[in-house]
Amino acid sequence: MEKQEIFEKIKAALAEDFDIEEEKLVPEAKLYEDLELDSIDAVDLIVKLKSFLPRNIDPEVFKAVRTLQDVVDAIYNLIHSTESK
Protein backbone atom coordinates (compact mmCIF):
# COMPACT_ATOMS: atom_id res chain seq x y z
CA MET A 1 0.00 0.00 0.00
CA GLU A 2 1.41 3.36 -1.01
CA LYS A 3 1.34 6.58 1.02
CA GLN A 4 -1.38 8.20 -1.10
CA GLU A 5 -3.69 5.23 -0.58
CA ILE A 6 -3.02 5.29 3.18
CA PHE A 7 -3.73 9.04 3.24
CA GLU A 8 -7.03 8.53 1.41
CA LYS A 9 -8.15 5.83 3.88
CA ILE A 10 -7.25 8.00 6.88
CA LYS A 11 -8.93 11.00 5.28
CA ALA A 12 -12.12 9.00 4.68
CA ALA A 13 -12.12 7.69 8.27
CA LEU A 14 -11.66 11.17 9.71
CA ALA A 15 -14.35 12.67 7.50
CA GLU A 16 -16.89 9.90 8.18
CA ASP A 17 -16.24 8.97 11.80
CA PHE A 18 -15.12 12.30 13.21
CA ASP A 19 -17.16 14.69 11.05
CA ILE A 20 -14.10 16.67 9.99
CA GLU A 21 -14.49 18.79 6.88
CA GLU A 22 -12.47 17.37 3.99
CA GLU A 23 -10.78 20.68 3.20
CA LYS A 24 -9.13 20.53 6.65
CA LEU A 25 -7.71 17.06 5.90
CA VAL A 26 -4.36 17.96 4.38
CA PRO A 27 -1.03 16.26 5.13
CA GLU A 28 0.31 19.15 7.20
CA ALA A 29 -2.82 19.37 9.40
CA LYS A 30 -1.95 19.06 13.08
CA LEU A 31 -4.09 16.40 14.72
CA TYR A 32 -4.77 18.21 17.96
CA GLU A 33 -4.65 21.87 16.97
CA ASP A 34 -6.06 21.88 13.42
CA LEU A 35 -8.33 18.83 13.50
CA GLU A 36 -9.27 19.19 17.17
CA LEU A 37 -8.75 15.51 17.94
CA ASP A 38 -8.26 14.56 21.57
CA SER A 39 -6.55 11.51 23.03
CA ILE A 40 -9.77 9.46 22.92
CA ASP A 41 -10.22 10.36 19.24
CA ALA A 42 -6.62 9.29 18.58
CA VAL A 43 -7.31 5.87 20.13
CA ASP A 44 -10.52 5.55 18.09
CA LEU A 45 -8.58 6.40 14.93
CA ILE A 46 -5.95 3.74 15.68
CA VAL A 47 -8.71 1.16 16.22
CA LYS A 48 -10.22 2.15 12.87
CA LEU A 49 -6.83 1.91 11.12
CA LYS A 50 -6.18 -1.59 12.46
CA SER A 51 -8.58 -2.91 9.83
CA PHE A 52 -6.03 -2.42 7.06
CA LEU A 53 -2.82 -3.10 8.93
CA PRO A 54 -1.03 -6.45 8.76
CA ARG A 55 -0.37 -6.59 12.51
CA ASN A 56 -1.13 -4.90 15.79
CA ILE A 57 -0.06 -1.32 16.25
CA ASP A 58 2.47 -0.53 18.95
CA PRO A 59 1.18 2.63 20.66
CA GLU A 60 4.80 3.81 21.01
CA VAL A 61 4.89 4.33 17.24
CA PHE A 62 2.25 7.02 17.50
CA LYS A 63 3.68 8.99 20.44
CA ALA A 64 5.68 11.25 18.11
CA VAL A 65 2.84 11.68 15.61
CA ARG A 66 1.69 15.29 15.32
CA THR A 67 0.35 15.75 11.78
CA LEU A 68 -1.74 13.77 9.36
CA GLN A 69 1.41 13.12 7.31
CA ASP A 70 3.10 11.69 10.43
CA VAL A 71 0.23 9.19 10.73
CA VAL A 72 0.59 8.24 7.06
CA ASP A 73 4.35 7.79 7.43
CA ALA A 74 4.01 5.71 10.61
CA ILE A 75 1.47 3.38 9.00
CA TYR A 76 3.50 3.13 5.80
CA ASN A 77 6.57 2.17 7.83
CA LEU A 78 4.59 -0.43 9.80
CA ILE A 79 3.25 -2.01 6.64
CA HIS A 80 6.59 -2.07 4.87
CA SER A 81 8.59 -3.26 7.86
CA THR A 82 6.23 -6.24 8.06
CA GLU A 83 6.59 -6.99 4.35
CA SER A 84 10.38 -7.07 4.55
CA LYS A 85 10.42 -9.69 7.34
Biopython code that builds the backbone (N, CA, C, O; Angstrom):
import numpy as np
from Bio.PDB.StructureBuilder import StructureBuilder

atoms = [
    (1, "MET", "N", (0.852, -1.166, 0.000)),
    (1, "MET", "CA", (0.000, 0.000, 0.000)),
    (1, "MET", "C", (0.906, 1.240, 0.000)),
    (1, "MET", "O", (1.850, 1.345, 0.783)),
    (2, "GLU", "N", (0.594, 2.151, -0.884)),
    (2, "GLU", "CA", (1.409, 3.364, -1.014)),
    (2, "GLU", "C", (0.869, 4.475, -0.111)),
    (2, "GLU", "O", (-0.259, 4.404, 0.377)),
    (3, "LYS", "N", (1.692, 5.493, 0.098)),
    (3, "LYS", "CA", (1.336, 6.576, 1.019)),
    (3, "LYS", "C", (0.050, 7.296, 0.627)),
    (3, "LYS", "O", (-0.744, 7.660, 1.495)),
    (4, "GLN", "N", (-0.161, 7.503, -0.665)),
    (4, "GLN", "CA", (-1.378, 8.202, -1.099)),
    (4, "GLN", "C", (-2.629, 7.396, -0.743)),
    (4, "GLN", "O", (-3.638, 7.961, -0.321)),
    (5, "GLU", "N", (-2.559, 6.085, -0.915)),
    (5, "GLU", "CA", (-3.689, 5.226, -0.575)),
    (5, "GLU", "C", (-3.947, 5.248, 0.938)),
    (5, "GLU", "O", (-5.097, 5.296, 1.374)),
    (6, "ILE", "N", (-2.882, 5.213, 1.725)),
    (6, "ILE", "CA", (-3.022, 5.294, 3.182)),
    (6, "ILE", "C", (-3.662, 6.622, 3.564)),
    (6, "ILE", "O", (-4.577, 6.665, 4.386)),
    (7, "PHE", "N", (-3.173, 7.706, 2.962)),
    (7, "PHE", "CA", (-3.725, 9.039, 3.243)),
    (7, "PHE", "C", (-5.217, 9.075, 2.935)),
    (7, "PHE", "O", (-6.001, 9.607, 3.721)),
    (8, "GLU", "N", (-5.613, 8.514, 1.800)),
    (8, "GLU", "CA", (-7.028, 8.529, 1.410)),
    (8, "GLU", "C", (-7.889, 7.748, 2.404)),
    (8, "GLU", "O", (-9.005, 8.167, 2.710)),
    (9, "LYS", "N", (-7.388, 6.626, 2.910)),
    (9, "LYS", "CA", (-8.146, 5.833, 3.884)),
    (9, "LYS", "C", (-8.291, 6.595, 5.209)),
    (9, "LYS", "O", (-9.363, 6.609, 5.814)),
    (10, "ILE", "N", (-7.207, 7.220, 5.642)),
    (10, "ILE", "CA", (-7.254, 7.999, 6.878)),
    (10, "ILE", "C", (-8.198, 9.186, 6.711)),
    (10, "ILE", "O", (-9.003, 9.488, 7.592)),
    (11, "LYS", "N", (-8.086, 9.843, 5.579)),
    (11, "LYS", "CA", (-8.935, 11.001, 5.279)),
    (11, "LYS", "C", (-10.417, 10.602, 5.310)),
    (11, "LYS", "O", (-11.246, 11.311, 5.880)),
    (12, "ALA", "N", (-10.733, 9.479, 4.699)),
    (12, "ALA", "CA", (-12.124, 9.001, 4.682)),
    (12, "ALA", "C", (-12.604, 8.679, 6.097)),
    (12, "ALA", "O", (-13.733, 9.008, 6.463)),
    (13, "ALA", "N", (-11.747, 8.036, 6.891)),
    (13, "ALA", "CA", (-12.122, 7.691, 8.269)),
    (13, "ALA", "C", (-12.371, 8.953, 9.090)),
    (13, "ALA", "O", (-13.346, 9.029, 9.838)),
    (14, "LEU", "N", (-11.499, 9.932, 8.952)),
    (14, "LEU", "CA", (-11.659, 11.173, 9.714)),
    (14, "LEU", "C", (-12.907, 11.941, 9.285)),
    (14, "LEU", "O", (-13.613, 12.504, 10.121)),
    (15, "ALA", "N", (-13.171, 11.962, 8.004)),
    (15, "ALA", "CA", (-14.352, 12.672, 7.504)),
    (15, "ALA", "C", (-15.639, 11.982, 7.958)),
    (15, "ALA", "O", (-16.582, 12.642, 8.395)),
    (16, "GLU", "N", (-15.673, 10.648, 7.850)),
    (16, "GLU", "CA", (-16.885, 9.896, 8.184)),
    (16, "GLU", "C", (-17.103, 9.766, 9.690)),
    (16, "GLU", "O", (-18.184, 10.067, 10.195)),
    (17, "ASP", "N", (-16.083, 9.321, 10.392)),
    (17, "ASP", "CA", (-16.243, 8.973, 11.803)),
    (17, "ASP", "C", (-16.093, 10.152, 12.756)),
    (17, "ASP", "O", (-16.618, 10.127, 13.869)),
    (18, "PHE", "N", (-15.381, 11.177, 12.324)),
    (18, "PHE", "CA", (-15.120, 12.302, 13.214)),
    (18, "PHE", "C", (-15.741, 13.609, 12.718)),
    (18, "PHE", "O", (-15.557, 14.665, 13.323)),
    (19, "ASP", "N", (-16.475, 13.520, 11.615)),
    (19, "ASP", "CA", (-17.164, 14.691, 11.045)),
    (19, "ASP", "C", (-16.235, 15.880, 10.826)),
    (19, "ASP", "O", (-16.583, 17.020, 11.133)),
    (20, "ILE", "N", (-15.051, 15.598, 10.293)),
    (20, "ILE", "CA", (-14.101, 16.667, 9.995)),
    (20, "ILE", "C", (-14.256, 17.035, 8.521)),
    (20, "ILE", "O", (-14.306, 16.162, 7.654)),
    (21, "GLU", "N", (-14.328, 18.316, 8.252)),
    (21, "GLU", "CA", (-14.486, 18.791, 6.881)),
    (21, "GLU", "C", (-13.277, 18.386, 6.050)),
    (21, "GLU", "O", (-12.133, 18.527, 6.482)),
    (22, "GLU", "N", (-13.551, 17.879, 4.844)),
    (22, "GLU", "CA", (-12.472, 17.366, 3.990)),
    (22, "GLU", "C", (-11.410, 18.397, 3.658)),
    (22, "GLU", "O", (-10.241, 18.043, 3.504)),
    (23, "GLU", "N", (-11.786, 19.661, 3.545)),
    (23, "GLU", "CA", (-10.780, 20.675, 3.201)),
    (23, "GLU", "C", (-9.751, 20.869, 4.323)),
    (23, "GLU", "O", (-8.664, 21.393, 4.080)),
    (24, "LYS", "N", (-10.085, 20.455, 5.537)),
    (24, "LYS", "CA", (-9.126, 20.527, 6.649)),
    (24, "LYS", "C", (-8.141, 19.349, 6.624)),
    (24, "LYS", "O", (-7.087, 19.397, 7.258)),
    (25, "LEU", "N", (-8.498, 18.299, 5.887)),
    (25, "LEU", "CA", (-7.710, 17.063, 5.896)),
    (25, "LEU", "C", (-6.592, 17.111, 4.858)),
    (25, "LEU", "O", (-6.684, 16.527, 3.778)),
    (26, "VAL", "N", (-5.548, 17.822, 5.225)),
    (26, "VAL", "CA", (-4.355, 17.964, 4.382)),
    (26, "VAL", "C", (-3.181, 17.366, 5.149)),
    (26, "VAL", "O", (-3.218, 17.306, 6.378)),
    (27, "PRO", "N", (-2.146, 16.926, 4.453)),
    (27, "PRO", "CA", (-1.025, 16.257, 5.131)),
    (27, "PRO", "C", (-0.418, 17.042, 6.285)),
    (27, "PRO", "O", (-0.018, 16.453, 7.289)),
    (28, "GLU", "N", (-0.343, 18.355, 6.156)),
    (28, "GLU", "CA", (0.310, 19.154, 7.203)),
    (28, "GLU", "C", (-0.622, 19.516, 8.370)),
    (28, "GLU", "O", (-0.201, 20.198, 9.304)),
    (29, "ALA", "N", (-1.874, 19.068, 8.322)),
    (29, "ALA", "CA", (-2.823, 19.368, 9.399)),
    (29, "ALA", "C", (-2.355, 18.739, 10.705)),
    (29, "ALA", "O", (-2.028, 17.553, 10.758)),
    (30, "LYS", "N", (-2.327, 19.546, 11.746)),
    (30, "LYS", "CA", (-1.950, 19.062, 13.079)),
    (30, "LYS", "C", (-3.173, 18.393, 13.704)),
    (30, "LYS", "O", (-4.266, 18.960, 13.726)),
    (31, "LEU", "N", (-2.967, 17.189, 14.205)),
    (31, "LEU", "CA", (-4.086, 16.399, 14.723)),
    (31, "LEU", "C", (-4.837, 17.094, 15.844)),
    (31, "LEU", "O", (-6.067, 17.130, 15.838)),
    (32, "TYR", "N", (-4.120, 17.638, 16.793)),
    (32, "TYR", "CA", (-4.774, 18.208, 17.961)),
    (32, "TYR", "C", (-5.205, 19.655, 17.741)),
    (32, "TYR", "O", (-6.316, 20.036, 18.108)),
    (33, "GLU", "N", (-4.337, 20.452, 17.148)),
    (33, "GLU", "CA", (-4.653, 21.867, 16.971)),
    (33, "GLU", "C", (-5.607, 22.120, 15.803)),
    (33, "GLU", "O", (-6.628, 22.786, 15.969)),
    (34, "ASP", "N", (-5.278, 21.592, 14.624)),
    (34, "ASP", "CA", (-6.064, 21.884, 13.424)),
    (34, "ASP", "C", (-7.326, 21.024, 13.321)),
    (34, "ASP", "O", (-8.389, 21.514, 12.940)),
    (35, "LEU", "N", (-7.201, 19.747, 13.660)),
    (35, "LEU", "CA", (-8.334, 18.829, 13.497)),
    (35, "LEU", "C", (-9.116, 18.640, 14.793)),
    (35, "LEU", "O", (-10.156, 17.981, 14.814)),
    (36, "GLU", "N", (-8.604, 19.226, 15.870)),
    (36, "GLU", "CA", (-9.266, 19.190, 17.168)),
    (36, "GLU", "C", (-9.555, 17.783, 17.672)),
    (36, "GLU", "O", (-10.594, 17.533, 18.283)),
    (37, "LEU", "N", (-8.626, 16.868, 17.410)),
    (37, "LEU", "CA", (-8.748, 15.512, 17.943)),
    (37, "LEU", "C", (-8.201, 15.515, 19.366)),
    (37, "LEU", "O", (-7.247, 16.231, 19.673)),
    (38, "ASP", "N", (-8.809, 14.716, 20.226)),
    (38, "ASP", "CA", (-8.261, 14.563, 21.566)),
    (38, "ASP", "C", (-7.689, 13.154, 21.695)),
    (38, "ASP", "O", (-7.694, 12.392, 20.728)),
    (39, "SER", "N", (-7.201, 12.808, 22.870)),
    (39, "SER", "CA", (-6.545, 11.506, 23.028)),
    (39, "SER", "C", (-7.514, 10.346, 22.802)),
    (39, "SER", "O", (-7.106, 9.301, 22.296)),
    (40, "ILE", "N", (-8.761, 10.502, 23.158)),
    (40, "ILE", "CA", (-9.767, 9.460, 22.919)),
    (40, "ILE", "C", (-9.988, 9.292, 21.415)),
    (40, "ILE", "O", (-10.081, 8.170, 20.919)),
    (41, "ASP", "N", (-10.070, 10.408, 20.698)),
    (41, "ASP", "CA", (-10.217, 10.357, 19.238)),
    (41, "ASP", "C", (-9.026, 9.647, 18.607)),
    (41, "ASP", "O", (-9.186, 8.870, 17.666)),
    (42, "ALA", "N", (-7.832, 9.915, 19.128)),
    (42, "ALA", "CA", (-6.623, 9.285, 18.583)),
    (42, "ALA", "C", (-6.697, 7.768, 18.748)),
    (42, "ALA", "O", (-6.337, 7.026, 17.834)),
    (43, "VAL", "N", (-7.157, 7.309, 19.895)),
    (43, "VAL", "CA", (-7.315, 5.870, 20.128)),
    (43, "VAL", "C", (-8.364, 5.300, 19.168)),
    (43, "VAL", "O", (-8.161, 4.238, 18.579)),
    (44, "ASP", "N", (-9.472, 6.002, 19.017)),
    (44, "ASP", "CA", (-10.519, 5.553, 18.091)),
    (44, "ASP", "C", (-9.984, 5.461, 16.664)),
    (44, "ASP", "O", (-10.318, 4.529, 15.931)),
    (45, "LEU", "N", (-9.160, 6.420, 16.273)),
    (45, "LEU", "CA", (-8.576, 6.400, 14.933)),
    (45, "LEU", "C", (-7.660, 5.192, 14.763)),
    (45, "LEU", "O", (-7.696, 4.530, 13.726)),
    (46, "ILE", "N", (-6.851, 4.902, 15.758)),
    (46, "ILE", "CA", (-5.952, 3.741, 15.684)),
    (46, "ILE", "C", (-6.756, 2.456, 15.556)),
    (46, "ILE", "O", (-6.396, 1.574, 14.777)),
    (47, "VAL", "N", (-7.841, 2.344, 16.314)),
    (47, "VAL", "CA", (-8.707, 1.161, 16.221)),
    (47, "VAL", "C", (-9.258, 1.039, 14.799)),
    (47, "VAL", "O", (-9.289, -0.052, 14.231)),
    (48, "LYS", "N", (-9.683, 2.143, 14.241)),
    (48, "LYS", "CA", (-10.219, 2.153, 12.869)),
    (48, "LYS", "C", (-9.142, 1.738, 11.861)),
    (48, "LYS", "O", (-9.431, 1.004, 10.916)),
    (49, "LEU", "N", (-7.910, 2.201, 12.058)),
    (49, "LEU", "CA", (-6.826, 1.911, 11.125)),
    (49, "LEU", "C", (-6.363, 0.459, 11.193)),
    (49, "LEU", "O", (-5.796, -0.056, 10.230)),
    (50, "LYS", "N", (-6.599, -0.197, 12.315)),
    (50, "LYS", "CA", (-6.182, -1.594, 12.462)),
    (50, "LYS", "C", (-6.774, -2.480, 11.367)),
    (50, "LYS", "O", (-6.198, -3.511, 11.022)),
    (51, "SER", "N", (-7.907, -2.085, 10.830)),
    (51, "SER", "CA", (-8.583, -2.914, 9.833)),
    (51, "SER", "C", (-7.769, -3.106, 8.561)),
    (51, "SER", "O", (-7.988, -4.081, 7.842)),
    (52, "PHE", "N", (-6.837, -2.207, 8.261)),
    (52, "PHE", "CA", (-6.029, -2.415, 7.056)),
    (52, "PHE", "C", (-4.543, -2.537, 7.342)),
    (52, "PHE", "O", (-3.710, -2.331, 6.458)),
    (53, "LEU", "N", (-4.216, -2.875, 8.590)),
    (53, "LEU", "CA", (-2.818, -3.101, 8.934)),
    (53, "LEU", "C", (-2.550, -4.596, 9.092)),
    (53, "LEU", "O", (-3.420, -5.344, 9.538)),
    (54, "PRO", "N", (-1.352, -5.024, 8.728)),
    (54, "PRO", "CA", (-1.034, -6.450, 8.759)),
    (54, "PRO", "C", (-0.790, -6.999, 10.162)),
    (54, "PRO", "O", (-0.758, -8.215, 10.353)),
    (55, "ARG", "N", (-0.618, -6.122, 11.137)),
    (55, "ARG", "CA", (-0.368, -6.592, 12.506)),
    (55, "ARG", "C", (-0.820, -5.524, 13.491)),
    (55, "ARG", "O", (-1.227, -4.429, 13.103)),
    (56, "ASN", "N", (-0.739, -5.860, 14.764)),
    (56, "ASN", "CA", (-1.135, -4.897, 15.793)),
    (56, "ASN", "C", (-0.237, -3.669, 15.772)),
    (56, "ASN", "O", (0.922, -3.727, 15.359)),
    (57, "ILE", "N", (-0.784, -2.589, 16.214)),
    (57, "ILE", "CA", (-0.058, -1.324, 16.254)),
    (57, "ILE", "C", (0.538, -1.147, 17.642)),
    (57, "ILE", "O", (-0.158, -1.273, 18.650)),
    (58, "ASP", "N", (1.811, -0.858, 17.685)),
    (58, "ASP", "CA", (2.471, -0.533, 18.946)),
    (58, "ASP", "C", (2.182, 0.940, 19.241)),
    (58, "ASP", "O", (2.568, 1.808, 18.458)),
    (59, "PRO", "N", (1.516, 1.233, 20.349)),
    (59, "PRO", "CA", (1.183, 2.627, 20.658)),
    (59, "PRO", "C", (2.410, 3.548, 20.689)),
    (59, "PRO", "O", (2.282, 4.748, 20.447)),
    (60, "GLU", "N", (3.577, 3.009, 20.978)),
    (60, "GLU", "CA", (4.803, 3.813, 21.010)),
    (60, "GLU", "C", (5.065, 4.483, 19.662)),
    (60, "GLU", "O", (5.611, 5.585, 19.604)),
    (61, "VAL", "N", (4.673, 3.811, 18.583)),
    (61, "VAL", "CA", (4.893, 4.329, 17.236)),
    (61, "VAL", "C", (4.192, 5.670, 17.051)),
    (61, "VAL", "O", (4.669, 6.532, 16.314)),
    (62, "PHE", "N", (3.072, 5.836, 17.716)),
    (62, "PHE", "CA", (2.252, 7.020, 17.504)),
    (62, "PHE", "C", (2.499, 8.145, 18.512)),
    (62, "PHE", "O", (1.860, 9.194, 18.434)),
    (63, "LYS", "N", (3.416, 7.937, 19.455)),
    (63, "LYS", "CA", (3.681, 8.995, 20.437)),
    (63, "LYS", "C", (4.269, 10.247, 19.808)),
    (63, "LYS", "O", (4.023, 11.351, 20.293)),
    (64, "ALA", "N", (5.039, 10.097, 18.741)),
    (64, "ALA", "CA", (5.676, 11.254, 18.109)),
    (64, "ALA", "C", (4.844, 11.835, 16.964)),
    (64, "ALA", "O", (5.251, 12.810, 16.332)),
    (65, "VAL", "N", (3.709, 11.251, 16.703)),
    (65, "VAL", "CA", (2.843, 11.684, 15.606)),
    (65, "VAL", "C", (2.168, 12.999, 15.968)),
    (65, "VAL", "O", (1.544, 13.121, 17.022)),
    (66, "ARG", "N", (2.301, 13.979, 15.082)),
    (66, "ARG", "CA", (1.688, 15.287, 15.323)),
    (66, "ARG", "C", (0.783, 15.736, 14.173)),
    (66, "ARG", "O", (-0.197, 16.449, 14.389)),
    (67, "THR", "N", (1.119, 15.315, 12.951)),
    (67, "THR", "CA", (0.354, 15.747, 11.780)),
    (67, "THR", "C", (-0.255, 14.538, 11.078)),
    (67, "THR", "O", (0.077, 13.389, 11.368)),
    (68, "LEU", "N", (-1.138, 14.828, 10.165)),
    (68, "LEU", "CA", (-1.739, 13.767, 9.361)),
    (68, "LEU", "C", (-0.666, 13.026, 8.562)),
    (68, "LEU", "O", (-0.734, 11.806, 8.416)),
    (69, "GLN", "N", (0.322, 13.757, 8.047)),
    (69, "GLN", "CA", (1.410, 13.119, 7.306)),
    (69, "GLN", "C", (2.221, 12.198, 8.212)),
    (69, "GLN", "O", (2.689, 11.153, 7.761)),
    (70, "ASP", "N", (2.396, 12.564, 9.474)),
    (70, "ASP", "CA", (3.099, 11.695, 10.426)),
    (70, "ASP", "C", (2.363, 10.365, 10.583)),
    (70, "ASP", "O", (2.993, 9.311, 10.670)),
    (71, "VAL", "N", (1.036, 10.414, 10.617)),
    (71, "VAL", "CA", (0.233, 9.187, 10.728)),
    (71, "VAL", "C", (0.442, 8.333, 9.485)),
    (71, "VAL", "O", (0.657, 7.125, 9.583)),
    (72, "VAL", "N", (0.379, 8.960, 8.324)),
    (72, "VAL", "CA", (0.591, 8.242, 7.059)),
    (72, "VAL", "C", (1.969, 7.575, 7.062)),
    (72, "VAL", "O", (2.089, 6.393, 6.737)),
    (73, "ASP", "N", (2.990, 8.321, 7.423)),
    (73, "ASP", "CA", (4.351, 7.793, 7.430)),
    (73, "ASP", "C", (4.500, 6.631, 8.410)),
    (73, "ASP", "O", (5.138, 5.628, 8.089)),
    (74, "ALA", "N", (3.917, 6.759, 9.599)),
    (74, "ALA", "CA", (4.008, 5.705, 10.609)),
    (74, "ALA", "C", (3.343, 4.422, 10.114)),
    (74, "ALA", "O", (3.885, 3.330, 10.282)),
    (75, "ILE", "N", (2.176, 4.559, 9.511)),
    (75, "ILE", "CA", (1.471, 3.380, 9.000)),
    (75, "ILE", "C", (2.229, 2.773, 7.827)),
    (75, "ILE", "O", (2.368, 1.553, 7.736)),
    (76, "TYR", "N", (2.713, 3.612, 6.944)),
    (76, "TYR", "CA", (3.498, 3.130, 5.803)),
    (76, "TYR", "C", (4.704, 2.326, 6.296)),
    (76, "TYR", "O", (4.985, 1.243, 5.784)),
    (77, "ASN", "N", (5.403, 2.857, 7.279)),
    (77, "ASN", "CA", (6.574, 2.168, 7.827)),
    (77, "ASN", "C", (6.190, 0.848, 8.491)),
    (77, "ASN", "O", (6.920, -0.135, 8.367)),
    (78, "LEU", "N", (5.060, 0.810, 9.191)),
    (78, "LEU", "CA", (4.587, -0.431, 9.803)),
    (78, "LEU", "C", (4.298, -1.481, 8.741)),
    (78, "LEU", "O", (4.696, -2.639, 8.869)),
    (79, "ILE", "N", (3.609, -1.066, 7.702)),
    (79, "ILE", "CA", (3.248, -2.006, 6.635)),
    (79, "ILE", "C", (4.495, -2.549, 5.947)),
    (79, "ILE", "O", (4.613, -3.752, 5.716)),
    (80, "HIS", "N", (5.411, -1.665, 5.626)),
    (80, "HIS", "CA", (6.585, -2.075, 4.867)),
    (80, "HIS", "C", (7.642, -2.764, 5.710)),
    (80, "HIS", "O", (8.451, -3.518, 5.171)),
    (81, "SER", "N", (7.661, -2.531, 7.011)),
    (81, "SER", "CA", (8.592, -3.261, 7.864)),
    (81, "SER", "C", (8.100, -4.704, 8.038)),
    (81, "SER", "O", (8.904, -5.619, 8.218)),
    (82, "THR", "N", (6.800, -4.899, 7.985)),
    (82, "THR", "CA", (6.227, -6.242, 8.062)),
    (82, "THR", "C", (6.490, -7.018, 6.780)),
    (82, "THR", "O", (6.786, -8.213, 6.821)),
    (83, "GLU", "N", (6.381, -6.334, 5.634)),
    (83, "GLU", "CA", (6.591, -6.991, 4.352)),
    (83, "GLU", "C", (8.029, -7.457, 4.171)),
    (83, "GLU", "O", (8.278, -8.465, 3.510)),
    (84, "SER", "N", (8.976, -6.728, 4.754)),
    (84, "SER", "CA", (10.376, -7.068, 4.546)),
    (84, "SER", "C", (10.859, -8.181, 5.460)),
    (84, "SER", "O", (11.984, -8.658, 5.315)),
    (85, "LYS", "N", (10.017, -8.601, 6.403)),
    (85, "LYS", "CA", (10.415, -9.685, 7.336)),
    (85, "LYS", "C", (10.100, -11.033, 6.776)),
    (85, "LYS", "O", (10.365, -12.048, 7.421)),
]
sb = StructureBuilder()
sb.init_structure("model")
sb.init_model(0)
sb.init_chain("A")
sb.init_seg("    ")
for serial, (resi, resn, name, xyz) in enumerate(atoms, 1):
    if name == "N":
        sb.init_residue(resn, " ", resi, " ")
    sb.init_atom(name, np.array(xyz, "f"), 0.0, 1.0, " ", f" {name:<3s}", serial, name[0])
structure = sb.get_structure()
